[in-house]
């Protein structure tokens, strides 16, 4: 039996793609109407899967010709030049290439860009784009702006170009002020749909409250409703030949705090542990959790040991329950914080490291449910 649960990479098609119907409908609607969006999501909530599915669905619209809608993923970009190359490549091999063919699209784009755009062939035989030259500081963001302006020119041909940038906060980290570049673009370029998304929530919120405030409709990705996710798990497991009772799926969801990516991972390991048996049981879920924690153990230990004492104390205490008042004397004393200033710095560092977060209800909690279970088990050992 092939394990149906995918967690290590984004998914974009049924049956692995689950729900998000309202978010998908909203995104595609904005793309079709030439409007933008700023999408903020915690990590592991399925943001990239949603973006990829939205690009597929928008590309099916008769008013958005095939290739007019493209997704640039900049998380792995190295330096400001890398960000500029990825976005320019997305435009060239997406909307521009889809319109006129790769070579003509390249010539049209390259004519208006500085630094110089060079089209080569990669090791895999596919076209590869590079930006050459040693521009002064700030020129890389201008190169991206010029690229987007060229893309917006397609509106004159009654086409609807859409540019989606995933992990936008990474671009801002590498090119400070990048958000203001896109603010300026939306102010002077009409009819171009820009979807800017990110999963470093606090960084994206700062951008949304600043330069991206009026760039597009604000969207916040939430957890998938428990009942919907449970039915999804039951359907996938059953279609793959193993029964899964509703309480089993509910247990998987609850153990992972409803975080979509983590729910799918625990379901994967439970399915694996079940082996040739015809049903996934609660015992398989517990054994699957142990498997998942086991392969993480060394990494978690190294990360915990690398934290400053107060930061480590906060992480350990939050593993045993959310904390509504981290500045209370009892909590600060328990984690070794000598002042509210030291506590504030510790929380800021942990948020930046994406180890803790403040829940919508207010209390502080660990961001990773797997880490929480690992810490609880370590304390009990």
Long-range contacts (C-beta under 8 A, 24 or more apart in sequence): 1-240, 1-241, 1-242, 1-276, 2-240, 3-240, 3-268, 3-271, 3-272, 4-236, 4-237, 4-239, 4-240, 4-271, 5-233, 5-236, 5-264, 5-265, 5-267, 5-268, 5-271, 6-264, 6-268, 7-261, 7-262, 7-264, 7-265, 7-268, 10-46, 10-48, 10-49, 10-52, 11-49, 12-49, 12-52, 12-53, 12-56, 13-53, 13-56, 15-235, 15-236, 15-239, 16-236, 17-49, 17-53, 18-46, 18-224, 18-228, 18-229, 18-232, 18-260, 19-224, 19-225, 19-228, 19-229, 19-232, 20-46, 20-49, 20-50, 20-53, 20-224, 23-50, 23-219, 23-221, 24-50, 24-53, 24-54, 24-57, 26-217, 26-219, 27-51, 27-54, 27-58, 27-195, 27-219, 28-54, 28-57, 28-58, 28-61, 30-193, 30-195, 30-216, 30-217, 31-58, 31-61, 31-64, 31-69, 31-160, 31-162, 31-193, 31-195, 32-58, 32-61, 32-63, 32-64, 32-160, 33-193, 34-155, 34-160, 34-190, 34-191, 34-192, 34-193, 35-193, 35-216, 35-217, 36-186, 36-192, 36-193, 36-194, 36-195, 36-196, 36-215, 36-216, 36-217, 37-195, 37-196, 37-197, 37-216, 37-217, 37-218, 37-219, 38-196, 38-197, 38-204, 38-207, 38-208, 38-212, 38-215, 38-216, 38-217, 38-218, 38-219, 39-195, 39-196, 39-197, 39-198, 39-219, 39-220, 39-221, 40-197, 40-198, 40-201, 40-204, 40-205, 40-208, 40-218, 40-219, 40-220, 40-221, 41-197, 41-198, 41-199, 41-201, 41-220, 41-221, 42-199, 42-201, 42-221, 42-259, 42-357, 42-367, 43-199, 43-200, 43-261, 43-354, 43-367, 44-259, 44-260, 44-261, 44-262, 45-199, 45-221, 45-222, 45-223, 45-259, 45-260, 45-261, 46-221, 46-224, 46-260, 46-261, 47-166, 47-197, 47-199, 47-221, 48-73, 48-166, 50-221, 51-164, 51-166, 51-195, 51-197, 54-164, 54-195, 55-162, 55-164, 58-162, 61-160, 63-160, 64-159, 64-160, 64-162, 65-98, 65-99, 65-159, 65-160, 66-98, 67-94, 67-95, 67-97, 67-98, 67-99, 68-94, 68-95, 68-98, 68-99, 68-154, 68-159, 68-160, 68-161, 68-162, 69-94, 69-95, 69-161, 69-162, 69-164, 70-94, 70-95, 70-162, 70-163, 70-164, 71-164, 71-165, 71-166, 72-163, 72-164, 72-165, 72-166, 73-166, 73-167, 74-165, 74-166, 74-167, 74-168, 74-170, 74-171, 75-166, 75-167, 75-170, 77-170, 77-171, 77-174, 79-174, 80-140, 80-141, 80-174, 80-175, 81-131, 81-140, 82-174, 83-140, 83-144, 83-170, 83-171, 83-174, 83-175, 83-178, 84-131, 84-140, 84-141, 84-143, 84-144, 84-147, 84-175, 85-129, 85-130, 85-131, 87-144, 87-147, 87-148, 87-163, 87-165, 87-171, 88-113, 88-117, 88-129, 88-131, 88-143, 88-144, 88-147, 89-128, 89-129, 90-163, 91-147, 91-148, 91-150, 91-151, 91-163, 92-129, 93-127, 93-129, 95-151, 95-154, 95-159, 95-161, 95-162, 95-163, 96-150, 96-151, 96-154, 99-154, 99-157, 99-159, 102-127, 108-150, 109-147, 109-150, 112-146, 112-149, 112-150, 113-143, 113-146, 113-147, 113-150, 114-139, 114-142, 114-143, 114-146, 115-139, 115-143, 138-177, 140-175, 141-175, 141-177, 141-178, 141-181, 142-181, 144-175, 144-178, 144-181, 145-181, 145-184, 145-185, 148-182, 148-185, 148-189, 148-192, 148-194, 149-185, 149-189, 151-192, 152-185, 152-189, 152-190, 152-191, 152-192, 155-190, 155-191, 155-192, 160-191, 160-193, 161-192, 161-193, 162-192, 162-193, 162-195, 163-192, 163-193, 163-194, 163-195, 164-194, 164-195, 164-197, 165-194, 165-195, 165-196, 165-197, 166-197, 166-198, 167-197, 167-198, 167-199, 167-200, 168-196, 168-197, 168-198, 168-204, 168-207, 169-198, 169-200, 169-203, 169-204, 169-207, 170-198, 170-200, 172-203, 172-207, 173-203, 179-207, 179-210, 179-211, 179-212, 180-211, 182-211, 182-212, 182-215, 183-211, 183-212, 183-214, 183-215, 186-214, 186-215, 186-216, 200-354, 201-357, 202-351, 202-352, 223-257, 223-258, 223-259, 223-260, 224-258, 224-260, 226-250, 226-253, 226-258, 229-253, 229-258, 229-260, 229-263, 233-263, 233-267, 236-267, 237-267, 237-271, 237-280, 240-271, 241-278, 242-271, 242-274, 242-277, 242-278, 242-279, 242-280, 243-278, 243-279, 243-280, 244-279, 244-280, 245-279, 247-282, 248-280, 248-281, 248-282, 248-284, 248-285, 251-282, 251-285, 252-285, 255-285, 255-289, 255-369, 255-373, 256-369, 256-370, 257-369, 259-369, 262-368, 262-369, 262-370, 265-292, 266-292, 289-373, 292-370, 293-370, 293-373, 293-374, 293-377, 296-370, 296-371, 296-374, 297-374, 300-371, 300-374, 300-375, 304-375, 307-350, 308-346, 308-349, 309-336, 310-335, 310-336, 310-337, 310-342, 310-343, 310-346, 311-346, 311-349, 311-350, 313-337, 314-346, 314-347, 314-350, 314-356, 315-350, 315-355, 315-356, 315-366, 315-371, 315-375, 316-375, 316-379, 318-356, 318-364, 318-365, 318-366, 318-372, 319-366, 319-371, 319-372, 319-375, 319-376, 319-379, 320-376, 320-379, 322-359, 322-363, 322-364, 322-365, 323-363, 323-364, 323-365, 324-362, 324-363, 324-364, 326-364
